[in-house]
Amino acid sequence: MHQLNEMSTRPVIAVVVAILVLAAFVAIAATGFDQDVQLVFSTVCAGATLTMVFVLQHAQRREQTAVQLKLNEIVRALPPADDRLIGVEASADRELVDLEQAQLDHHASLRDNGEPHDERR
């Protein structure tokens, strides 16, 4: 998947695909818009679209994982940071809601009186 993603992001691939689509349109028009040729073209396009959806999903997941690992490392490096936030993306929904509310309360108390109201520790 990674190699397919790398290959499909090259500008020359977009040009090649545009040429192939144009050639397919010319072939369909030359056959008098034959239903069988249109069906083959539609099937190929649907297959390519479905494949690219999975390739894009895979690429986004890889990128998201890399960013999350970097953020976790930053949290680990900061002494005052809340270590419970490391790996929080794998937590239950209720825990995420509770942590989010604790952060909102903390920031609201900073805005209100300038002193932190830290319930994280």
BELMOQUI-V592737 format. One line per field, one symbol per residue. ss: DSSP state (@ for helix, = for strand, . for the rest). phi: phi as a letter, one per 40 degrees, with the letter a starting at -180 (. if undefined). psi: psi as a letter, one per 20 degrees, with the letter a starting at -180 (. if undefined). Layout:
ss=???
phi=???
psi=???
This chain:
ss=.@@@@@@@..@@@@@@@@@@@@@@@@@@@@....@@@@@@@@@@@@@@@@@@@@@@@@@@@@@@@@@@@@@@@@@@@.....@@@..@@@..@@@@@@@@@@@@@@@@@@@@@........
phi=.ccccccccccccccccccccccccccccccgfdccccccccccccccccccccccccccccccccccccccccccccdcccccccgcccccdcccccccccccccccccccbgbcbcbcb
psi=gghhgggiiphhhhgggggggghggggghhjklphgghggggggggggggghghggggghgggggggggghhhgghiogiqoiiipjhijrqgghggghghggggghghgggjipqnojh.
